[in-house]
Amino acid sequence: MSVSTTIKTIQDIMRKDAGVDGDAQRIGQLVWMFFLKIFDDQEQEIELLTDDYTSPIPERLRWRNWAADAEGITGDELLDFINNDLFKTLKELELSAGTNGRGLVVRSVFEDAYNYMKSGTLIRQVVNKINEIDFNRSSDRHTFGDIYEQILKNLQSAGNAGEFYTPRAVTQFMVDMVDPKLGEKILDPACGTGGFLSCAIEHVRGNYVKATEDEQLLQKSISGVEKKALPHLLCTTNMLLHGIEVPSNIRHDNTLARPLRDYGPKDRVDVVVTNPPFGGTEEDGIEANFPAAFRTRETADLFLVLIMHLLKPSGRAAIVLPDGTLFGEGVKTRIKEKLLEECNLHTVVRLPNGVFNPYTGIKTNLLFFTKGEPTREVWYYEHPYPEGYKSYSKTKPMRIEEFAPEKSWWGGEKREGREENERAWKVSVEQIKAGGYNLDIKNPNTVEDDHGDPEELLAEYKTLLASVADTREKLKRELMEALERDPVQERDSA
């Protein structure tokens, strides 16, 4: 049976359980179970390579000892074991010497996990299906990775405003252009389910990891922070899937809740790739963690300030931001002024509508900048729809192949040889300053969005209004005349 069929069967079994209500709970239930299975399969590999390995999970609670036997405990006995032993123990897991890193990962995952299922018999059926997947077999792991990505997409329909899955094509393009190297510290401060981090892992591993020591260096260089429990659980499991043995650098926290001044040199990173939540506001008091000039409750703006602060000199960032940040005024203006003074905002890729359909129609942009030198000019690139498309959808998502023109135009690491064309144009920092730091600069090489001269449009509008008024008056007169006619004469003439 294929992995995808197995997953579908598991979801069908869960739908029969009275305790699981909706996609978010179903996914939450699925993932803690997958976490334990993946963790156990990973431990089997570690045990082959390490003689003195000790699991942080008590022996009776390891997947192999309660779940692996298809004829093992079931019904009320299994339900009681999960609720009153497994969860209770792992939520308060005591950390012993030598297992701290992995033990911490297990405890942080279970601190906010829940067993929603109420039928021990159905749990046993799910467990037996999960056992059909071998996460030490590369083909199974690869297939499950693709399915896991689909599970993450499905979660979005259960999410709130400002929380949506970043299309794989966008994350891959951003990571490819920032090009994180081996040994560089890579951070996503709003990591969600881990799309950017998994992409960065594959990029470094595919391009720079040549030896065992290189892989160990990569393992230590990935970090992320996520404030919501379910995405954090999904991200931690995602990191295990992508070969991060101890994903203890995936913290369950709100990056914005820490005062900016408390981030010191040890917190600085080389690369940031992220899609911070936008369209939402932070809770009261969060803005007080930032300097007075940059205080706002708009989440995306605060993340932009934080990222500038966290980057090392020469550090690189790629960030998804809405149009509102580009043309916004007030605090947004001061943030953009800081960005252009402290960083080289060298490229803005303007994405078309619908990239995040069906979750939001907000227009978005990809900002690429390097810290430590002021901006002299900003290059813009307008990403078009593929031929024949009017928008994106679930059945017609964005594909990485669409970014081939940008990649060939980019000019490599030093961005050399860029030329203006129908999709690309550059704007000097003097022009941006003169425009009040408005970064929402339209493509001057196309007339697609040009609706005409404002004066001419106004004149046409006035003419149209006059015509409408004239027609209204004529109708009014005819109606009055009809009402004033003698009804008796009307009947006589009939």
Phi, psi and omega per residue, in radians:
M1 nan 2.424 -3.105
S2 -1.308 2.770 3.131
V3 -1.061 -0.721 -3.112
S4 -1.121 -0.668 3.088
T5 -1.145 -0.682 3.107
T6 -1.042 -0.807 -3.131
I7 -1.089 -0.750 -3.132
K8 -1.088 -0.736 3.130
T9 -1.090 -0.727 3.120
I10 -1.047 -0.796 -3.129
Q11 -1.126 -0.643 3.102
D12 -1.129 -0.695 3.107
I13 -1.102 -0.786 -3.110
M14 -1.077 -0.577 -3.137
R15 -1.114 -0.375 3.125
K16 -1.379 -0.265 -3.045
D17 -1.492 2.281 -3.073
A18 -1.197 -0.346 -3.054
G19 -1.482 -0.290 -3.064
V20 -1.710 2.041 -3.047
D21 -2.113 1.788 3.034
G22 1.564 2.976 -3.045
D23 -1.060 -0.783 -3.035
A24 -1.071 -0.770 3.136
Q25 -1.207 -0.677 3.139
R26 -1.081 -0.753 -3.134
I27 -1.213 -0.719 3.089
G28 -1.028 -0.734 3.114
Q29 -1.133 -0.804 -3.125
L30 -1.017 -0.746 -2.916
V31 -1.318 -0.649 3.111
W32 -1.157 -0.546 3.110
M33 -1.239 -0.772 3.072
F34 -1.079 -0.680 3.137
F35 -0.977 -0.856 -3.105
L36 -1.127 -0.657 3.126
K37 -1.191 -0.810 3.130
I38 -1.091 -0.745 3.141
F39 -1.052 -0.749 -3.119
D40 -1.191 -0.745 3.102
D41 -1.085 -0.679 3.131
Q42 -1.157 -0.685 3.116
E43 -1.101 -0.627 3.105
Q44 -1.059 -0.676 3.092
E45 -1.176 -0.764 -3.117
I46 -1.098 -0.696 -3.129
E47 -1.098 -0.558 3.098
L48 -1.204 -0.524 -3.068
L49 -1.699 -0.336 -3.056
T50 -2.205 2.118 -3.078
D51 -1.208 -0.670 -2.993
D52 -1.845 0.540 -3.106
Y53 -1.232 2.343 3.055
T54 -2.133 2.211 3.139
S55 -1.294 2.470 3.066
P56 -1.296 -0.262 -3.126
I57 -1.568 2.252 3.097
P58 -0.927 2.532 -2.980
E59 -0.917 -0.753 -3.064
R60 -1.193 -0.331 -3.064
L61 -1.731 -0.069 3.114
R62 -1.211 2.468 -3.063
W63 -0.843 -0.762 -3.062
R64 -1.066 -0.425 -3.024
N65 -1.712 -0.157 3.076
W66 -2.298 -0.321 -3.022
A67 -1.965 -0.505 -2.960
A68 -1.192 -0.527 -3.121
D69 -1.418 2.008 -3.095
A70 -1.064 -0.416 -3.137
E71 -1.754 0.261 -3.096
G72 -1.267 -2.916 -3.060
I73 -0.999 2.563 -3.107
T74 -2.631 -3.077 3.072
G75 1.041 -2.517 -3.077
D76 -1.109 -0.557 3.140
E77 -1.106 -0.752 3.128
L78 -1.186 -0.747 3.139
L79 -1.064 -0.772 3.128
D80 -1.116 -0.733 3.118
F81 -1.045 -0.806 -3.093
I82 -1.160 -0.832 -3.055
N83 -1.271 -0.704 -2.964
N84 -1.844 -0.098 3.087
D85 -2.177 -1.078 -3.077
L86 -0.984 -1.038 -3.077
F87 -1.157 -0.788 -3.094
K88 -1.036 -0.740 -3.100
T89 -1.275 -0.788 -3.051
L90 -1.250 -0.495 3.086
K91 -1.157 -0.505 -3.101
E92 -2.078 0.563 -3.035
L93 -0.982 2.205 3.087
E94 -1.397 2.325 -3.082
L95 -1.657 2.158 3.122
S96 -1.833 2.818 -3.125
A97 -1.019 2.392 3.080
G98 1.594 -0.340 -3.138
T99 -2.054 0.137 -3.009
N100 -0.934 -0.827 -3.077
G101 -1.077 -0.929 -3.118
R102 -1.223 -0.618 3.107
G103 -1.115 -0.688 3.119
L104 -1.102 -0.688 3.116
V105 -1.084 -0.813 -3.128
V106 -1.068 -0.836 -3.095
R107 -1.104 -0.733 -3.117
S108 -1.160 -0.560 3.103
V109 -1.188 -0.754 -3.036
F110 -1.490 -0.247 3.099
E111 -0.974 -0.638 -3.081
D112 -2.076 0.242 3.106
A113 -1.573 2.733 3.138
Y114 -2.396 2.591 2.962
N115 -1.696 1.827 -3.102
Y116 -1.477 -0.405 -3.044
M117 -1.252 2.480 -3.079
K118 -1.964 -0.120 3.131
S119 -1.917 1.991 3.107
G120 -1.121 -0.508 3.126
T121 -1.172 -0.758 3.109
L122 -1.211 -0.604 3.080
I123 -1.048 -0.766 3.138
R124 -1.069 -0.697 3.112
Q125 -1.084 -0.728 3.120
V126 -1.128 -0.822 -3.137
V127 -0.999 -0.772 -3.133
N128 -1.116 -0.615 3.090
K129 -1.196 -0.732 3.134
I130 -1.062 -0.596 -3.129
N131 -1.177 -0.215 3.084
E132 -1.305 -0.241 3.139
I133 -1.721 2.245 3.108
D134 -1.874 1.878 -3.075
F135 -1.360 -0.042 3.007
N136 -1.635 -0.086 3.065
R137 -1.671 2.098 -2.986
S138 -1.035 -0.619 -3.123
S139 -1.160 -0.729 3.101
D140 -1.122 -0.764 -3.094
R141 -1.127 -0.728 -3.129
H142 -1.130 -0.803 3.134
T143 -1.097 -0.760 -3.141
F144 -1.118 -0.615 3.095
G145 -1.004 -0.751 3.106
D146 -1.139 -0.720 -3.131
I147 -1.205 -0.671 3.118
Y148 -1.028 -0.699 3.101
E149 -1.079 -0.670 3.099
Q150 -1.172 -0.661 3.084
I151 -1.063 -0.719 3.134
L152 -1.120 -0.695 3.092
K153 -1.079 -0.770 -3.115
N154 -1.072 -0.555 -3.138
L155 -1.076 -0.533 -3.019
Q156 -1.057 -0.583 -3.135
S157 -1.134 -0.309 3.113
A158 -1.720 0.054 -3.075
G159 -1.532 -3.131 3.133
N160 -1.824 3.084 3.136
A161 -0.991 2.449 3.077
G162 1.471 -0.058 3.129
E163 -2.038 1.877 3.095
F164 -2.595 2.728 -3.140
Y165 -1.151 2.242 3.068
T166 -1.434 2.155 -3.110
P167 -0.934 2.454 -3.098
R168 -0.969 -0.634 -3.136
A169 -1.073 -0.668 -3.127
V170 -1.220 -0.828 -3.132
T171 -1.072 -0.733 -3.102
Q172 -1.156 -0.747 3.124
F173 -1.076 -0.795 -3.126
M174 -1.077 -0.787 -3.138
V175 -1.150 -0.750 3.132
D176 -1.020 -0.722 -3.075
M177 -1.312 -0.586 3.104
V178 -1.347 -0.507 3.036
D179 0.918 1.143 3.083
P180 -1.095 2.391 -3.087
K181 -1.781 2.886 3.089
L182 -1.096 2.296 3.104
G183 1.619 -0.234 3.091
E184 -1.396 2.465 3.108
K185 -1.405 2.180 -3.060
I186 -2.003 2.271 -3.080
L187 -2.299 2.432 2.851
D188 -2.102 1.863 -3.037
P189 -1.342 -0.100 3.059
A190 -2.424 1.158 -2.798
C191 -1.343 -0.189 3.108
G192 0.925 -2.215 -3.098
T193 -1.603 0.066 2.976
G194 1.670 0.345 -3.121
G195 -1.051 -0.815 -3.137
F196 -1.180 -0.709 -3.098
L197 -1.186 -0.727 3.125
S198 -1.135 -0.633 3.098
C199 -1.140 -0.731 3.131
A200 -1.133 -0.698 3.109
I201 -1.037 -0.864 -3.121
E202 -1.113 -0.627 3.139
H203 -1.137 -0.871 -3.122
V204 -1.140 -0.767 -3.113
R205 -1.115 -0.686 -3.105
G206 -1.288 -0.486 -3.037
N207 -1.872 -0.463 -2.958
Y208 -2.248 -0.302 -3.109
V209 -1.455 2.030 -3.094
K210 -2.088 -0.264 -3.069
A211 -2.543 2.987 -3.124
T212 -1.038 -0.693 -3.136
E213 -1.121 -0.612 3.113
D214 -1.103 -0.750 3.140
E215 -1.100 -0.705 3.114
Q216 -1.099 -0.647 3.111
L217 -1.164 -0.733 3.106
L218 -1.069 -0.749 -3.117
Q219 -0.947 -0.601 -3.075
K220 -1.536 -0.145 -2.957
S221 -1.740 -0.028 -3.078
I222 -1.767 2.235 3.080
S223 -2.513 2.618 3.135
G224 -2.688 2.781 3.116
V225 -2.339 2.342 3.099
E226 -2.427 2.261 -3.029
K227 -1.520 -0.320 -3.111
K228 -1.714 2.495 -2.977
A229 -1.121 -0.872 -3.055
L230 -1.143 -0.843 3.064
P231 -1.022 -0.610 3.114
H232 -1.095 -0.765 3.092
L233 -1.080 -0.751 3.127
L234 -1.107 -0.714 -3.125
C235 -1.177 -0.767 -3.140
T236 -1.046 -0.760 3.106
T237 -1.142 -0.666 3.100
N238 -1.053 -0.703 3.131
M239 -1.149 -0.710 3.069
L240 -1.051 -0.755 3.124
L241 -1.034 -0.600 -3.117
H242 -1.634 0.373 2.958
G243 1.435 0.198 3.043
I244 -1.468 1.887 -2.964
E245 -1.193 -0.647 -3.131
V246 -2.247 1.446 -3.086
P247 -1.363 0.888 -3.113
S248 -1.315 -0.199 3.093
N249 -1.487 0.115 3.015
I250 -1.721 1.727 -3.005
R251 -1.665 2.523 3.048
H252 -1.638 1.709 -2.997
D253 -2.893 2.981 3.013
N254 -1.883 1.939 -3.096
T255 -0.989 -0.552 -3.062
L256 -1.371 -0.227 -3.048
A257 -1.373 -0.122 -3.138
R258 -1.745 2.286 3.140
P259 -0.968 2.411 -3.082
L260 -0.977 -0.662 -3.092
R261 -1.173 -0.319 -3.125
D262 -1.390 -0.238 3.082
Y263 -1.400 2.005 -3.100
G264 -1.842 -2.975 -3.118
P265 -0.962 -0.616 -3.111
K266 -1.206 -0.291 3.136
D267 -1.579 -0.120 -3.081
R268 -1.222 2.563 -3.101
V269 -2.267 2.844 -3.131
D270 -1.526 -0.609 -3.020
V271 -2.404 2.329 2.984
V272 -2.147 2.213 2.999
V273 -2.252 2.179 -3.018
T274 -2.832 2.764 2.972
N275 -2.234 1.482 -3.074
P276 -1.171 2.683 3.094
P277 -1.036 2.392 3.033
F278 -2.366 2.805 -3.055
G279 1.539 -0.034 3.132
G280 -2.054 2.959 3.108
T281 -2.149 2.642 3.138
E282 -1.451 2.813 3.134
E283 -1.176 2.811 -3.139
D284 -0.945 2.403 3.030
G285 1.655 -0.371 -3.122
I286 -1.069 -0.696 -3.091
E287 -1.096 -0.396 3.141
A288 -1.173 -0.242 3.087
N289 -1.335 -0.091 -3.063
F290 -2.016 2.708 3.091
P291 -0.964 2.601 -3.030
A292 -0.908 -0.687 -3.067
A293 -1.154 -0.336 -3.046
F294 -2.036 0.346 -3.087
R295 -1.382 2.149 3.128
T296 -2.725 2.832 3.069
R297 -1.820 0.084 3.089
E298 -1.331 2.004 -3.005
T299 -0.975 -0.852 -3.060
A300 -1.071 -0.675 -3.136
D301 -1.131 -0.748 3.126
L302 -1.110 -0.677 3.121
F303 -1.132 -0.635 3.126
L304 -1.103 -0.750 3.093
V305 -1.097 -0.785 -3.124
L306 -1.067 -0.771 -3.109
I307 -1.095 -0.749 3.089
M308 -1.005 -0.681 -3.098
H309 -1.240 -0.669 -3.028
L310 -1.392 -0.374 -3.120
L311 -1.213 2.416 2.975
K312 -1.218 2.816 2.962
P313 -0.965 2.329 -3.053
S314 1.295 0.076 3.068
G315 -1.183 2.667 -3.039
R316 -2.093 2.543 3.140
A317 -2.396 2.565 2.946
A318 -2.311 2.198 -3.014
I319 -2.437 2.446 3.056
V320 -1.543 2.217 3.112
L321 -2.382 2.600 3.135
P322 -1.375 2.841 3.088
D323 -0.944 -0.594 -3.085
G324 -0.989 -0.595 3.111
T325 -1.214 -0.610 -3.086
L326 -1.184 -0.747 -3.077
F327 -1.788 -0.096 -3.073
G328 -1.080 2.709 -3.106
E329 -2.013 -3.026 3.128
G330 1.215 -2.194 3.141
V331 -1.019 -0.655 3.140
K332 -1.025 -0.675 3.122
T333 -1.087 -0.780 -3.114
R334 -1.154 -0.619 3.106
I335 -1.163 -0.729 3.141
K336 -1.187 -0.613 3.083
E337 -1.089 -0.765 3.103
K338 -1.091 -0.749 3.141
L339 -1.029 -0.811 -3.079
L340 -1.277 -0.450 3.129
E341 -1.424 -0.662 -3.024
E342 -1.715 -0.279 -3.072
C343 -2.343 2.744 3.026
N344 -1.669 1.700 3.061
L345 -1.373 1.555 -2.966
H346 -1.517 -0.434 -3.058
T347 -2.556 2.370 2.976
V348 -2.178 2.035 3.064
V349 -1.686 2.090 -3.098
R350 -1.623 1.993 -3.099
L351 -1.504 2.612 3.108
P352 -1.326 2.992 3.070
N353 -1.060 2.658 2.948
G354 1.533 0.032 -3.137
V355 -1.044 -0.622 -3.105
F356 -1.772 0.274 3.065
N357 -1.057 2.516 0.073
P358 -1.660 0.287 -3.011
Y359 -1.430 -0.586 3.106
T360 -2.796 2.649 3.079
G361 -1.787 0.102 -3.115
I362 -1.049 2.339 3.092
K363 -1.326 2.419 -3.048
T364 -2.229 2.864 -3.109
N365 -2.403 2.657 3.035
L366 -1.884 2.039 -3.136
L367 -1.790 2.264 3.111
F368 -2.060 2.151 3.135
F369 -2.551 2.764 3.135
T370 -2.128 2.347 -3.096
K371 -1.476 2.541 2.975
G372 1.957 -0.105 3.069
E373 -2.513 2.483 -3.099
P374 -1.253 2.762 3.115
T375 -1.350 2.328 3.058
R376 -1.852 -0.630 3.079
E377 -2.674 2.631 3.114
V378 -2.005 2.221 3.031
W379 -1.599 2.355 3.062
Y380 -1.961 2.509 3.040
Y381 -2.343 2.147 -3.130
E382 -1.630 1.982 -3.109
H383 -1.430 2.098 -3.106
P384 -1.519 2.864 2.945
Y385 -1.198 2.647 2.996
P386 -1.100 2.748 -3.119
E387 -1.012 2.290 3.118
G388 1.589 -0.160 3.128
Y389 -1.616 2.502 2.959
K390 -1.960 -0.248 3.069
S391 -2.934 3.078 3.038
Y392 -1.795 2.822 3.113
S393 -2.699 3.138 3.113
K394 -1.063 -0.627 -3.125
T395 -1.510 -0.323 3.104
K396 -2.226 1.232 -3.125
P397 -1.355 2.927 3.050
M398 -1.167 2.496 -3.133
R399 -2.092 2.603 -3.097
I400 -1.074 -0.513 -3.124
E401 -1.053 -0.459 -3.139
E402 -1.108 -0.409 -3.085
F403 -1.511 0.063 -3.128
A404 -0.989 -0.759 3.117
P405 -1.053 -0.738 3.105
E406 -1.071 -0.749 -3.093
K407 -1.124 -0.703 -3.135
S408 -1.277 -0.485 3.122
W409 -1.403 -0.424 -2.925
W410 -0.963 -0.732 3.124
G411 1.575 0.401 3.071
G412 1.242 -2.878 -3.063
E413 -1.080 -0.602 -3.119
K414 -1.650 0.035 3.093
R415 0.933 0.871 -3.093
E416 -1.582 2.570 3.010
G417 1.348 0.311 3.115
R418 -1.169 2.460 3.107
E419 -2.310 2.606 3.076
E420 -1.264 2.512 3.048
N421 -2.615 -2.916 -3.078
E422 -1.133 -0.312 3.135
R423 -1.904 -0.290 -3.025
A424 -2.125 2.424 3.089
W425 -2.660 2.745 3.138
K426 -2.131 2.656 -3.101
V427 -2.317 2.308 -3.134
S428 -1.301 2.695 3.134
V429 -1.128 -0.488 3.101
E430 -1.114 -0.723 3.104
Q431 -1.099 -0.708 -3.127
I432 -1.155 -0.752 3.108
K433 -1.095 -0.741 -3.136
A434 -1.108 -0.476 3.128
G435 -1.583 0.295 3.108
G436 1.248 0.551 3.122
Y437 1.105 0.505 3.029
N438 -1.372 2.050 -3.137
L439 -1.705 0.021 -3.126
D440 -1.478 1.253 -3.026
I441 -1.797 2.098 -3.056
K442 -1.316 2.759 3.131
N443 -1.177 2.025 -3.126
P444 -1.355 -0.157 -3.044
N445 -1.711 0.169 3.120
T446 -2.385 2.634 3.124
V447 -1.911 0.169 -3.085
E448 -1.019 -0.704 -3.092
D449 -1.683 0.101 -3.070
D450 -1.512 1.967 -3.095
H451 -1.692 0.190 3.070
G452 1.924 2.981 3.128
D453 -1.223 2.287 -3.100
P454 -0.978 -0.698 -3.128
E455 -1.119 -0.748 3.140
E456 -1.164 -0.721 3.117
L457 -1.080 -0.696 3.127
L458 -1.123 -0.740 3.128
A459 -1.101 -0.751 3.114
E460 -1.097 -0.692 3.140
Y461 -1.099 -0.741 3.132
K462 -1.127 -0.718 3.103
T463 -1.084 -0.745 3.129
L464 -1.107 -0.738 3.110
L465 -1.060 -0.745 3.140
A466 -1.105 -0.719 3.136
S467 -1.121 -0.726 3.115
V468 -1.104 -0.733 3.134
A469 -1.113 -0.718 3.138
D470 -1.104 -0.791 3.123
T471 -1.083 -0.716 3.133
R472 -1.073 -0.734 -3.138
E473 -1.111 -0.733 3.128
K474 -1.075 -0.787 3.124
L475 -1.083 -0.680 -3.126
K476 -1.093 -0.800 -3.115
R477 -1.110 -0.757 -3.132
E478 -1.119 -0.664 3.125
L479 -1.157 -0.741 3.127
M480 -1.102 -0.737 3.140
E481 -1.089 -0.715 -3.137
A482 -1.121 -0.698 -3.118
L483 -1.247 -0.497 -3.093
E484 -1.447 -0.208 3.115
R485 -1.098 2.593 -3.138
D486 -1.276 2.076 -3.127
P487 -1.089 -0.543 3.132
V488 -1.131 -0.787 3.104
Q489 -1.039 -0.650 -3.133
E490 -1.061 -0.764 -3.121
R491 -1.205 -0.700 -3.140
D492 -1.054 -0.771 -3.101
S493 -1.149 -0.432 3.080
A494 -1.241 nan nan
